[in-house]
Amino acid sequence: MSRFEKFINELSSQYGAGITFIDIDETIFKTFAKIYVMVNGAVVKKLDNQTFNTYVLQPGESYDFREFRDAKTFRKTSIPIPKTINRIKRMFKNINIRESKVVFLTARSDFLDKETFLNTFRDHGIPIDKIYVERAGNIKTGTVAEIKARIVIKYLSTGLYRRVRLIDDDVANVKGFIAIEKKLPKEIIDKVKEKYGITGEESIKPIEFYGLLVKDNGSLKRIK
């Protein structure tokens, strides 16, 4: 098994704890909710999840998330992507002894029925009760990629993680994540070095970034 495969399956304990951020729509499930673009109370466009990620509101436009927040529709219509779900299950076979963490990072805001939303994951054996769901849609300023990057930095600021990855179907989100590495504050890097006793002589980076783009069939492509 290669080092990368060990990393994906949380077997790389010698590299320290890791944190994995996983998108939901088109990454864990094929989903079908639409975001409405409104003008003067009328629907002028309906955006799917991927289009929403990069859409810029025009003057006079606003969003209506009625479908995006409907947990019953999410549970009833979501189609699982087996490769991603199996990958998550493999992570949790090893994650506890690695002190690693998995966070679901979605562009959605709060659902109207939290338990119905969570039951969608339980239906497919995903250990959702051990996973926190970060909802980028609750933050109103910035693009989806910018908001997701800010959330990632919040976790990295703890100094706990030597490995960080994002698994997402949107290339803009993955590229935004990769860009964090070049502008990561020195105080975060210093925290990681202190925790793991890293000196300037180490050949491996204090924090390793892996941006993984999910293809339609659930396979991964590393973006650098």
ChimeraX attribute file (.defattr): number of C-alpha atoms within 10 A of each C-alpha:
attribute: neighborCount
match mode: 1-to-1
recipient: residues
	/A:1	5
	/A:2	7
	/A:3	9
	/A:4	12
	/A:5	11
	/A:6	12
	/A:7	18
	/A:8	18
	/A:9	17
	/A:10	25
	/A:11	18
	/A:12	18
	/A:13	16
	/A:14	7
	/A:15	18
	/A:16	18
	/A:17	20
	/A:18	25
	/A:19	22
	/A:20	23
	/A:21	23
	/A:22	23
	/A:23	24
	/A:24	20
	/A:25	25
	/A:26	23
	/A:27	27
	/A:28	27
	/A:29	21
	/A:30	16
	/A:31	21
	/A:32	17
	/A:33	21
	/A:34	19
	/A:35	22
	/A:36	22
	/A:37	22
	/A:38	17
	/A:39	15
	/A:40	9
	/A:41	10
	/A:42	10
	/A:43	15
	/A:44	11
	/A:45	14
	/A:46	16
	/A:47	15
	/A:48	16
	/A:49	19
	/A:50	14
	/A:51	13
	/A:52	19
	/A:53	17
	/A:54	14
	/A:55	12
	/A:56	10
	/A:57	12
	/A:58	9
	/A:59	7
	/A:60	9
	/A:61	18
	/A:62	15
	/A:63	16
	/A:64	16
	/A:65	17
	/A:66	13
	/A:67	16
	/A:68	24
	/A:69	21
	/A:70	18
	/A:71	20
	/A:72	18
	/A:73	16
	/A:74	22
	/A:75	17
	/A:76	11
	/A:77	14
	/A:78	18
	/A:79	15
	/A:80	19
	/A:81	17
	/A:82	16
	/A:83	15
	/A:84	21
	/A:85	18
	/A:86	14
	/A:87	14
	/A:88	20
	/A:89	15
	/A:90	14
	/A:91	19
	/A:92	18
	/A:93	12
	/A:94	16
	/A:95	20
	/A:96	11
	/A:97	12
	/A:98	16
	/A:99	15
	/A:100	22
	/A:101	20
	/A:102	20
	/A:103	19
	/A:104	18
	/A:105	24
	/A:106	20
	/A:107	23
	/A:108	21
	/A:109	16
	/A:110	17
	/A:111	20
	/A:112	14
	/A:113	12
	/A:114	13
	/A:115	11
	/A:116	18
	/A:117	19
	/A:118	18
	/A:119	16
	/A:120	21
	/A:121	18
	/A:122	13
	/A:123	9
	/A:124	12
	/A:125	13
	/A:126	18
	/A:127	13
	/A:128	16
	/A:129	11
	/A:130	11
	/A:131	12
	/A:132	13
	/A:133	20
	/A:134	21
	/A:135	18
	/A:136	24
	/A:137	19
	/A:138	12
	/A:139	14
	/A:140	10
	/A:141	10
	/A:142	11
	/A:143	20
	/A:144	24
	/A:145	20
	/A:146	16
	/A:147	20
	/A:148	27
	/A:149	21
	/A:150	17
	/A:151	15
	/A:152	22
	/A:153	16
	/A:154	10
	/A:155	14
	/A:156	22
	/A:157	16
	/A:158	11
	/A:159	18
	/A:160	21
	/A:161	27
	/A:162	22
	/A:163	21
	/A:164	22
	/A:165	22
	/A:166	28
	/A:167	26
	/A:168	25
	/A:169	23
	/A:170	23
	/A:171	17
	/A:172	17
	/A:173	25
	/A:174	25
	/A:175	18
	/A:176	18
	/A:177	26
	/A:178	20
	/A:179	15
	/A:180	15
	/A:181	14
	/A:182	7
	/A:183	8
	/A:184	14
	/A:185	13
	/A:186	8
	/A:187	11
	/A:188	19
	/A:189	18
	/A:190	13
	/A:191	18
	/A:192	21
	/A:193	19
	/A:194	13
	/A:195	13
	/A:196	16
	/A:197	10
	/A:198	15
	/A:199	10
	/A:200	9
	/A:201	6
	/A:202	9
	/A:203	8
	/A:204	10
	/A:205	14
	/A:206	23
	/A:207	21
	/A:208	14
	/A:209	18
	/A:210	21
	/A:211	24
	/A:212	24
	/A:213	23
	/A:214	24
	/A:215	14
	/A:216	12
	/A:217	12
	/A:218	20
	/A:219	14
	/A:220	17
	/A:221	12
	/A:222	12
	/A:223	13
	/A:224	11
